[in-house]
């Protein structure tokens, strides 16, 4: 009888409750036998944070991440583990880093879902960048925050574009509250979002394909926010809330995530669905805690035993398959990588199109670079970049290099000077 061993890594912050439950229940589950009769022994380990060589092998086949959304060192280790070692990640740092709350709003709007009207406003305070003053003075347009709020309607919510544990979220009931909230936002980039007159605030926790829809009361202290209520939504609304939560997760390859929605009758308004570290504390979930741990165990075991592959699909796997081939040398692999890239860019068709439709572009560029217009641009750039004592030296340097390019390009094109 064949046997396989698997290790789950737990990347944790200050949590002790659900990790202890997970560890103990995993031991109680014991080995799992698959359809082929192979016995799979699955254990877990709490991961530590330390220097790592990017080529260092990773023993953990699956990692449940609760830390990398704010601690960047382990986040980069997760990326390395995924890219070099095919480690399965709950959740993916790639998608959570790029598809924050703002991007998720845009995606769901594109699907036609009822996301409340949302406006992204500039920073209240300048960002810490030496280029801020120039950029702001030249390109930032003045705006009327009160007019934007009035158009959205009160009450509204001001919240960071990237979310994160209710950080910086303010309910805004009037213009005075608007001013106070915006002043307090500092260097956080903020959304203004309309609200709706809702009946129920629903929170759906999804782990893999399993979803629990809960009656959430955000105004209550954490221990009392999840009401134990089973039929608080109409059949239509309940179906929508569960479906939206899983659709969001499938779109962005999030497999351990919670979504929040405002529900009015049968209408569902998604307002938050990017939670890299969803609440699974026993002190808040209480009644629903066993379900959450069970779902987390089932999904983790399923992924390992069935050999499920990550689906953060930028088609990187096609390149990795080439890398794993034993029949190709380095040059052969490079050619194979290029073939994949050329397929993506449709390279042959591109060049044929340019030859047909843009045959004059080379000469246009050449003539412009060799003109007074380009030289004026070069001169202005040098003067704004270098101290006065160095400008002539650098201008001569760049003119010489550009002049060399002009000469070579004329030779290549056979163009007269």
N, C-alpha and C positions, 0 to 999 in steps of 0.2 A: 504494500500500500504506500503510495507516494505521499510525501509530506512537504508542506511549505510553511515557512515562517514569515510573518509580516509585522512591521513595527509602525505604530501610529505615533506621531510626534505632537505634543501639545505645547503650543507657543503661547504662554500665559503672562498676564500682568499680575494684578492683585487678587485674582479670583482663586478661591479654594473650593467653593461648594460644588459647582457642576463638574470640575475636573476630578474631584474625589469620587463623586457618584459615577462618572464615566469610567474611571479606572476600576472601581470595584465591580461594576456591572459587566465590564468587558471580561474580567477574570471569571465571573460567574457564567457568562455565556459559554466559555470554553471553546475548544476547537470546532471548526465548521467543515463539514464534508461537502464537496461540490458534486456536480452531476457526473463527473468522471471518476469519482471515488477518491480524489485527492483530499487529504486532510490539511486544513489551513489553521495554523496556530497564530493568533493575533494578540499582540501585547502593545502596551503604550509606554511612552517615556516623556517626561517633562523636559523640554529643550532648554538648554542654557545659551547664553549670549557670550560669544568670545570671538577673537580674530579667526578668520577662516581663509584658507587658500581657495581661490575660485575653482581649482581643479580637484579639490578634496572631495572624495566620494561622500554621498549622503546615504545614511542607513535607513532613514524613514521613508516609506513609500507613500505615506499620506500625512499631511500636517493640517491640524485644526488651528487656525491662526486667530488669536484674540489680541494681538499686540502691535502688529506691523502698521496699523492705520495711524499710529502716532510715534512709533519708535522705528527710526529709519534703518538702523543697522540690521535688525532681524528682517526687515522688509526686503533689503537687498540680498540677504541670505536666501529668502524664499524665492526670489527671482532666479538666483543662481541654481537653486535646487530644482526648480521647474525646467529651466532651459538646458541645464547640463545633465540632470539626473532623472528627468521625467517624473518628479515627485508630484503627486496629486494634492492640490491645495484647496482648503476650505477656509477662507475664500481667496480668490486670486488677487494679488497685489497689482497686477497689470490693469485689470479692468477697474478696480476700485480707485486706483490712482488717476485714471483718465476719465472715467464715467462717474463724476461726483454728482451731487444733487442737481446741479444746473444742467449737466448733460442729460441726466435721466429725465428731467422735466421736458427738455426739447424732444427727446426720443418718444416719450409717451404722447406729447402733443402731436407729433408726426403720425402716430397711430390713430389719432382721433379721439383719444380718451379725454375725460372732462377735467383736465388739470386747471385749477383756478388761474385767472389772469395773473401774470408775474412779470415784474420789471426789474432788471438788474441796474443798479445805480452805482456811480463811481465811488471810490473811497472817500470817506470823510476827511481823513488825514493823509498826507503824502506818504507814499511808500518809501522805504529806506533805500533809495537809489539815487546816485549822483545825477542821473539823467532826468529825474522827475521834473525839476523846475522848467527846463527847456521844453520838454514834451508837453507838460501841462499848459504852459503859456501859449504854445503854438497850436495845440490840437484839441485840448479839452474844451468842450463847449459848455457855457453856463446852462444850468437847468433849474427848473422850479420844482423842488421836492414836494411842496404842498400841492401843487397842481397835479402831479403824478398821483399822489395819494387820493386826492379828491376824485380823480377819474376812476381809480380802482374802487373807491368807496370805503368808508369806515364801518366796522372795525376791519383792520388788516393786520398782517404779520410782517415783521421785519426779521430776517434770519440770514445767516451766512450762506453764500452760494454753494459751499462745499459741505455744509451740515456738520454733524458731530455731537451727539449726546445732548441735544438741546442747547448747546453752547451759543450764546448770543441771541437767542430767540426772544422776541418781544411782541406782545400783543399791543397794538396801537389803536386807541379809541378816538383820538382827536389830534389836532395839530400840535398841541403842546407835548403830548406823548411822542408824536412823530419826531419833533426836534430833539427831545431828550434821548430817544433811542438812536437816532442818527449820530448825535454827538458822542454817544457811548460806544459806537461801533468802531471808532479809531481806524486802524488799518485793515479791518475785516471788510471784505467785499460782500455787499449785502443785496439780497432780493427784497423787494416789496411784493407781497402776495395777497391778493384778495381772498376773503374767506366766504363761506356760504352759511346760510341759516340751516344748520344740520340737526338731525335727530340723534345720530350716534357717531362717535369717533371709533372707528374699527382699526385694530392692529392685527395684521396677519403675519405670523412667524412661519416661514417656509424653510424646511431642511430637506434637501433633495426634492423628491416629488411629494413630500408630505406637507400639509398646510394646516395650521390651527388659526382660526379667526376668533379674535377676542374682543370683548367690549372694554375699550380703553378709556380711562378718565384722566386726562393729562393734568387737570387742575388739582387732583388729589396727591397726597404724598406717595412716594414710590410703592410703599407696601400695600397701598389701597387702590392703585391705578387699574389693575386688571380685575374687573367684576366677573364673578362666576355666574355667567348667564349664557344659556344655550340657544334660545330662540329669539334673540334680540334683533335679528335682521329678517326681512322678508325673504322668501326662497330665491327671488330674482337677485336681490342685493347680495345675499350670501354667496350665491354662485359667482357673481361678478367680482367680489372682493377676493375670493380664493383664486379665481382665474387670473386676475390682474397680478396678484403677487407672484404666481408661478410663471406667467408670461414675462414679467420683468426679469426674473431670475434666469430664465432660459435665454432671453435676449443678450444679457450681459455676462452669462456664465457665472452667476452668483448662486451658490448652493447652500448658503447658511445666512439668511437675510430676512429682515422684517420690513413690511410695508404698512404705511398708515394712510387711511382714507376717511374722508368725511362722507356720511351717508344721509341722504334726505329721501325718504320713501324708497323708491327703487333706483334712485340716481346715486352714483358712486363717484366721488371726486378724489383722485389720488393726490396726496400732498407731500409724501416723503417715502422714498423706496430705495434708498442707498445707505444701508447700515452695515458697515464692514464688521462691526462687533455688536450684533443684536443682543438685547437683554435676555439672558437665560438664568438670571440669579434666582435662587429659590426664594429669597425674601421678597421678590416682586412677582415672579410667575406663580409661586405657591401651588395652587391647584393644577396648573398646567405644566409645572416643572417635570413631573415624571414623563409626560408625553414628549417634551422637548428632548430629554436625555435618551429616551427610547428611540426617537426618530434619528437622533444624531448617531447613536450606536448602529442602528440598522443601515443607515446610508453609508457610514464609514466601512462597515463590514462588507456590504454589497460591493462597494467600489473596489475594495482590495481583492476579494475572492473572485470576482468576475473579470478582473483585469481591466476595469474601465479606464479609458484614457481621458486626460483633460481636454476640454472643448473650448479653450480660449483660442478660437481658431482664426489666427492670422496666417494660416497655412504654413506655419513654421515647421510642422511635422514633416512636410515634404522635403525640406532641407535636411532635417535630422535623419530621415530614412536614407538619404544619399550618404550622409556621414557614417552611417552604420554598415555600409556595404563593404564587403571584403574583396570584391572583384575590381575595385577601382583604386588607382593610385591618386596622389594629390592633384595632379593635373586633370585626371579624369573626373574627380569629384568637383573641381572648380568648373569644368565645362558643364557638368550636370547642374550645378547651382545656377550658372549663367543661363542655361536653357529654361530653368524654372522662372528666373527673373524676366527673361525675354518674353516668355509666354504671358506673364502678368502685364508687362508693358506693351505687348503687341508690337515689338520692336521693328520687325520687318515691314509691317504695314505702315508704321509711323514714318519710316524713312522714305518709303515709296510715295506717301502722301505729300511729304515736304518737297520731294523732287518735283511733283506735279504742281503744287499750289504755292510754294514759297521759293522758287528758284532764284529770286533776286535778293533774298535776305542777307546772304553773305556780303554782297557788295554794299548794301545799304549800311550795314554795321561798320564795315571797313571805312567807308567815306565819312561816317559820323565821327568815328574815333580819330580820324585824321583831320578834323575840322576845328575851327575856333570855338565852336560851341562846347565840344568836349574839353578843350584846353581850359576854358573858363570854369567849367565844373571842377576840373582837377585843381585849379588854382584856389578856388573857394574852399574846397575840401581841405587842402593842405593848410591854408591860413586859419581855419577853424579848429584844426587838430593839433598843430605844433606851435611852440613858442616862436616869437618873432625872429629870434636869433638863429633858428634852425629851418625856417620856412624855405629859403632859397635853395638850401642844400637838398631838402627832401623833394622840392618841386623838380629840381634837375634830375634827381634820382628817378622819380616816377615818369617824367617825360622821356628819359632815356629808355626805360623798360617798355613803355607803351610804344615808343617809336620803333623799337626792335620788333614788337609784335606787328606793327603796321607794315614794316618791310617784309617780314616773313609771310604775312597774309597776302600781300600783293604778289609775291612770288608764287604762292600756292594757287592763287586765282588767275595768275597770268595777267594781272591788271596793270595798266600804265600808271606811273606816278604822276 
